[in-house]
Amino acid sequence: MDVAQSTTSGLDTGSDGGSVISPGPEQGNPDMVQLLTEDGRLLNGSPFGDYAPDPATYESLYRDMYLIRRFDQESTALQRQGQLALWVPLTGQEAAQIGSGRAMAASDYAFPTYREHGVALTRGVDLPDILKLFRGVTNGGWDPREHNFQLYTLVLAAQTLHAVGYAMGIQRDRAADPTAPAAAAVAYFGDGASSEGDVHEAMVFAASFNAPVVFFCQNNHWAISVPSDVQARVPLAQRAAGYGFPGIRVDGNDVLAVKAVTAWALEHAKQGKGPVLIEAFTYRMSAHTTADDPTKYRATADEESWVPRDPLRRLETYLRANGTSGSFFDRLATEAAEQAARLRSTVLAMEAPDLSQRFDTAYAEPHPLVQEELRLWQAYESGFAPEKDGGR
């Protein structure tokens, strides 16, 4: 099948070779880019790049996915034990996040939602810093300028507008200084957020101004309790055609395909050809958040049907069949256990700052209204008698 016949309609990949497009079983059998099959076989012939065996790269991708899944498990346990106010799991979406994150250059800028822990890992964010927000000791957790990774956005889809605005800024910087490094913005959002007006507005502006931005939708099938086929009757990637830019559906559980497609999309944007929409077709194997009970709205059989497509399982199958030794996996398990222990000890040592510090950091400079609010708070707080005997 020629790539122009798929949901990648309108792409100029610079290749006349056969594409590695695997038909997806859902939503009318749309075409889907795939490089690594569910049973761990490596395919060739993709217009997004052929992959010769490279054990070091493949092992490093597997390592990132393994470590971020272990991080997710430990964070979930910490929340269940009352050490975090909330947690947003990512299990099942590791390939979509690690693959896209590893495709970005240092000059690119990522705008996450609240679930992009894997992307944070690829951008060099120290994992315990992510938990500061969920423990309630800060409103952020890291300096976005150090990692080109914006703070988590809890307002659904708002980050898509931020990403387009930043991309338009990149455009203007390059116009003023053509020697500035080429860069693009990546806006992460889910299938649920795709129904928000912010996404529509962001795509209108991106198309109108030909902004260097990649819209990366992780279609994990569930907007909390609403299935994606209720939100959209066609594959989400096809929406891009309505705005006049390319849309690509990729196997979101295939880290190699995700990395290749994202790299292509970033290069497309940096060359001044405009935005791209990527739909990473994946599945949320856990709850939407730790406040959610997915058994109330989806069947166990549905979850089980996705187990064979697990992103870690398929790459591990490939690695073991192509010479990666068992000692690699043993060392990785040890590294993950050490990471979990450090994560736990760091989180338990986190202390909330004095509330007055929250007033001091509301603005970069002192603000009279905030100072007035602080005085009101201090007057209110002084009205309470000091605690004695532990407050009893």
N, C-alpha and C positions, 0 to 999 in steps of 0.2 A: 504494500500500500504506500502510495506517495504521501509524504507528510502534509502536503497541501489539502488532502482530503479529510484530515482529522480536525480536532478542535484547535489545532495549531494553524488554522487557516490564515493565510496572509503573511506567514513568516518567510523571510529570506535567510535560510541557514547556510547558504553558500555550498550546499552539497547536493549532488544528484543521486547519491547512493541510497540504498534501501534503508528505511527507517526501522527502528526497533520500537514499534508501537503495538502494545498489547491491548486487545479489546477488553474494556471493563465490563463487569457483569451487571452493574446497576445503571439505572436512569437511561435506558434506551441504548445500551452498549456503546457509549462514546469511546473514542480511542484514547489511549493513555500511554505516555512514554514510560518505558521500563528497560532497565539494563541488567538487573539481577532478578531472576525468577524466584518464585516462592520456595522452590526446592534448591536454591543456591547455585543455579547455573548462570554463568556470565554470558550475556548476549553481545553481539557486535553489529555494526552497521548503522548506528544511530546518527542522524544529522547533527545531534548535539555533542558528538564526540565519541570515538571508540576508545575502549579502555583495555589496554594491554595489562596483563597481570602485574601488579605492583604491591607486593606483600606489605611493605612498610606503610604505604598510604592506607591500604585497606585495614591494616591492624590499628592504625591510629584513629580511623573513623569508628571502628568497633570499640576501641577504648573509650572514646568520648561518649558513645551511646551507652556503654555499660556503666560508666561512672555517673552519668546523669540519671540513669534509672535507679542506681543505688542511692543517689542523693534524694530522689523523689520518694523512695521507700522510707528513708530515715526521716525526712521532713513530715511525711504522713504520720509516722509513729510519734514524732514530737508533738504534733497537733492533738493526736488522740490522747496523749498524756497530759494535755493542758498547758504545754509549753509554747504553743503558737495559737493565736486567735483563730486562724483559718489557714488552710493550705489548698493550693490549686494544682492537682496532679497533672502529669504529662504522659504517663505510661501509655505506650502505643504510638506516640508521636515523636519518638527520638530521632528517627531517620529524617523526617521533615525539617526538624530544627537543626540538627547537626549538619546535615547535608547543605542546607541553605546558608547557615552561618559560616561553614568552612569555605564557601564559594566567595564570600565577601573579601574585599581588600581592606587594608587598614584605614584607607581614606573614606570608605563607604560608611554610612550611618544607618543604624537599625532603630526602628520605632516599634517596640513590643506592646503586647497587651499585658496580661498578668500571668501567662502560662509559658513564656519563652525562656525557661530555665536553661535549655540546651543551647539556645543562641547566646545567652549570657556567658555560658562556659566558653564558647568559641571566641567571644570578644574579650576574654581575660578577666571577667568579673570574678572575684573571690566568692565562692558559693555561700559561705556563711553570711556575706553581706546581703544576699537576696532575702534571707530570713529576718533581717532587721525590721523590714516593713510588716511582715506577718506576725512578729512578736510585739509589734507596736512601740518600738523604741525610736523610730524615726519615720519620716514621711517618704524617705527615699532609700538610701542604702549604699550608693556608690556615686562617684562623680561621672556623669555621662560624658564629659569632655575627655576623660582619660581613656575611655573605651569606645567612643563613638557608638554608644548603646544607651538610648534614652531610658529614663526611669519608667517603671511599669505604669501603665495607664489603666485605671479601674473603670473609667467612664467609657462605656462600650463604643468602640469605633472612632473615638476622638483622635487617636494617634494617626489615623489615615490622613486627616487634614494637616496635622503637624508635619507628617512626612512629606507631603506635597509642597507645603510652604518651605520646608528646608531644601527640597530639591530645586525649587525655583530660586532659592538663594544661591545654591551651587551654580546654577545656570548663569546668574548675574556675576558671580565671582569669576567664573571662567571667561565671561565676555570682557570683564575689566582686566583680567590677567590670564591670557591664554597659556601661560607657563604653569598655572596652578594645576595640581594633580587632578586627574580625572576622577570623579566620584559619583556615586548615586545613593539615593535613599531607598530603604526597604521598609515597607509598611506591612506589619504582621497583623492578621485578624482571622477570626474564625468564620465558619459558615453562618453562625447566628448573627454575628456583627455585619455580615454582608447584607442583611435586611435593613440595616440602619441607614437613615438619610445621609449621615456623614460620609459613608462610603461612596454613595452616588455623587455627592458634591465633590469629594476628593478626586474621583475619576473624571468628572467634567473638567475641573481645573487642570488636572494633569494632562488631559488630552488637548485642551485649548491652548496650553502654554508649552506643550511638548516637553514636559518636565522629566528629568532623569530619575524616575522612581519605578521601583518594582513592587507591585501589590502581591503579597504572598498570603494566600488564603489557605489555612489548614482546615480542610473540610473533614472534620472528625465525626460527621454524621449527626451530631446532636447539639442543638442550641439549648443547653440545659436539658429540658424534657421534650423539646419539639424536634422531630426528625427533619433532616435536611430536605427530604423530598416534599415536605409540606411547605417549606420556604421557597423552593425553586423547582419548577417542572422541567428544567433543562439543566445540564451541567453548568456549574457556576463559571467555568472558564469561558463559556460561550457569551457571557455578558459583555466581555471586552469588545466584541464586534460592534455593539451598540455605541461604544464610545470612540471607535475607530482605531483601536490598537490591538496587538496580538494577545491571545489568551491560550494558555497551554495547560492541559491536564496531565499531571505526572503521578506515578505511583508513589504516594507519600510514605510508603514503608520500604522503599528502595533508596537507600542513602546515596548510592552511586548516581542514579537517575536524577534525584533531587539536586545533587551538587552540580551535575552537568547542565541541567536546565536553568538553574539559578545563575550559573556562570555565564551562560549564553544571554540570559535576560539582562544581567548587569552590563555586559559589554554592549548590548543593543542600546541600552539607555545612555551609556557614557558616550557613545558615538553620535549622540544627538538625534537618534531615531525615535525617541519618545518612550512612553511607559509600556510596561508589560504586566499582564495579570497571570500569575501562576496559581493553579488550584492543585494543592497537594492532597490527593485522595487517600485518606487514612482513617483511623478509628480511635475513638477515645475508650481505652480499655478500662478505665476507672471512673469514679464519680466526677461530676463537673467541678465540684469543690468538696471539701470534707463536710460541708453542711448539706450535701445532696445525697439522696438515696436512689441510685439508678434502677434498683429492682422495682420501683414504683411505676416505671414507664417503659422499660425495655426487657425483652426476654433473654434468659440465660443462653438459649440456643443461638441468638444473634451474636452475643459476645464470643461464644465458643467457635463460631464460624470464622472469626478473625484470628484465632490463635495460630493457625498454620501460616498466616501472613506476617507474623511477628518480625519487626525489622532486625532485631538482634539475632533471632534464630536463623534467618536466611543468610546473613553475612557470616555467622559462625559456621554454618554448614559449608559455605564456600571456602572459608579459611582452613578448616580442618581437612577438607578434601584437596587442598592445594599447598600443603606443606607447613602450615603454621603448627608449631609444636604445642603439646599440652602444657608445657611450662609457661608459655605466654598467658594462657588462661588462668593458671594458678597464680602467677605474679599479679595479674590484674585483680583477681579476687582479693588478694592480700592488700593491694593498693586501695581498693574500694572500701574494705573494712577499716583501714586506717583513716580514710577520708571521712567515713561515717563517725568514727570516734572523735575526730577533730571537730566535725560539725556539731556534734552533741555537746561537747565541752564548751565550745565557743558560744553556742546559743544559751546554755545555762548560765554563762557568765555575763550575758548581756543585761544591763540595768537601764531602766527607763530614765531619761534625763529629767531634771526638775522642770515642772510645767512652765516656769517663767522662761526657760530657754526656747520653748515653742513660740512664745511671743517675740523673742529676740530674733528669731530666724524666719519670721513670716515675710520680711522684706530684706533686701541686701543692706539697706540703710535704715536708721531709726524712722519710724512713722508715727506722727502724733496720735492718730486714731488708735493704732495698736497699743501705744503707750498708755492711752486712757483706758483701754480695755484691760491692760495688765494691772493698773491701779485698782480698777473695780474688782478684778479677781483677787488681788491681794487683800483688799478690804473684806471681801466675802470670806476668804480663807481664814483671816484673823479672828473671825467671829466664832470659831470652833475652839472648844477647850482642848488643851494638849492631851494626847493619849497617855494613859498610864497602864502599867502592867500589860504591855502588848496590846493596849486598846480595849481590854476586857473591863 
